[in-house]
């Protein structure tokens, strides 16, 4: 690790009078957090590759700032002032709030607040050098904005919000009951409800059994309404790769759902396939009705996706 | 890019997401499959994940949390979009010309890349070229290998025979060219065991000249050999230094024993084709077929009848330098050495099965369509079992004794000749014009064939 730290210093265009001993605790913490904790059997080659991938200049800049290097502070603020302000504008309703948020971020970075042990609680201590310093600053701004929003939300619990939650729950129940009400025969309605419940459980089990990244892609695309290009960016893959992976996931989900229905409910494979087909057709019919009524605020989005 | 999704599963997932959003009232809130697996990601973890800067194990760990935690997932999404990761991925793909993929893509991605038009753009012409080459090779190999190979082999044999004849001086003694001087016999592995082991035993050192004892012993063994000619008989009696006599021996079985067996010459050459010689196997097969044909026609097996038929086709005495026979031991050894170098494996000093020699001669004459030497005819003239071949130099010309006749070595088989009787007016006029011819005719006497100024004269 010491060799890796020395190489890191060598890679830095400006070491800012730092030596390996000054960087070693930080580098050790980063190595433990991102590599050894998840892969204790990592080889020396993997460790060296990880250390060589750290951002040397930005890590040296941050460590120098922590050590009270005024020149480093000046450089940091000069290089990233615009970045912090831009991120604050994106998380704030107006320019004044953005300015205030940016100032709060710089104060947190500098460590105006003191920790329990009396040391400055500077956020710079959490920068690892794995990602870019600009990205980290954006993340800091975003988290601070969320924290502020949550604090204000707890203080101002309006009646409108409560009413909104109640209305949403009623709408959800109506949506669930829509399938039943559409069935003219009570016996068939009961059977349909049982079938829908079985499908719901099978689908949940199928999604839970997927790999983490596959489940993340499902969430990004279907639940967060991201496009494939955006979902792929989060996963670090190209749009085409995300599309192929999603197509593969459809097959996996179908297979798992059918397997669940056969194992848990004793259905035959033909029955499971027919039920999936009927459910999809019925869902499609329901969505068309909702889109025609245009009462659902999600109608326009669903229309765009469905007929894309 | 819109993939060909499974419509049914796609509809179900959309419906499930819609219900989750309606229940929570937030666009990003779905129906979770479980609580977040760990505490929320800090700013450094979010930014590192969004920039795809984490090791694989750590990335998988955080992905599990992001799949269940809407807040962290939203934060990571915003960071990734703000950092322009999508644009970076597209530019990277444009630079490399390949879609960025991960191990999760599996065999479909690899198969897709393999079957991409980009790869087939070069592979298809190469495969087509390979196919054309293979078809051409097959057609070439199927194109009448029999005739072409025989023609090529005969041409090579001709060149082999001419090469040593041209290189070897002609002042050697001529062996009497009769049936007793059969020079070649082939002992194949599937012949009687008395021959094959001997022949094989000599094969490893084909260049070594045989001793007199070996010659005698082999001659005796050859006399004992019943010429049961198998398919691997590959007589090559017209080897470079052999005069290719037409033997008087019968073809097979008891017919041979009833006929006078040839007496081996002092120096006899025998070529044995060993099993490892593919060319020899081919020859032996063809000659075996020829022999089988002869065996089915017993009339042809009669040596004297065969000689008569040959004699009818003979248009002139043998004058071929390529068939100079060496009786001198050193010359014979040289000739054998040359033959060994050209033909590979040999065994020596076993007399030829007469039928093999006769069959070989017949095939060669038919194939080449040319008249060759007539050793049988000369043998009758010579009547000399055991008589040595002779050459004489008269008037600067070399003559070879063939039976009772002297033949100019410059005489070529098939060359037209003018028969001039001695003491005839024509003879006197000729020798008057060419006194050298008188001296030659007087010195040699008897039947003399001489080539003079491009024409052949036969003095009788």
Interface residues (C-beta under 8 A of the other chain):
Chain A: X34 X35 X37 X38 X39 X46 X50 X53 X87 X90 X123 X126 X127 X128 X130 X131 X132 X134 X135 X136 X138 X139 X140 X142 X143 X146 X164 X165 X168 X169 X171 X172 X175 X176 X199 X200 X203 X204 X207 X208 X211 X212 X213 X214 X215 X216 X218 X219 X220 X222 X223 X224 X225 X226 X228 X229 X230 X232 X233 X234 X236 X237 X238 X239 X240 X241 X243 X244 X245 X246 X247 X248 X250 X251 X253 X254 X257 X276 X277 X279 X280 X283 X284 X286 X287 X298 X302 X305 X306 X308
Chain B: X1 X2 X3 X4 X5 X6 X7 X8 X9 X10 X11 X12 X13 X14 X15 X16 X17 X18 X19 X20 X21 X22 X23 X24 X25 X27 X28 X29 X30 X31 X33 X34 X42 X43 X44 X46 X47 X48 X50 X51 X52 X53 X54 X55 X57 X58 X60 X61 X63 X64 X66 X67 X70 X71 X73 X74 X75 X76 X77 X78 X79 X80 X81 X82 X83 X85 X86 X89 X90 X93 X99 X100 X101 X102 X104 X105 X106 X108 X109 X112
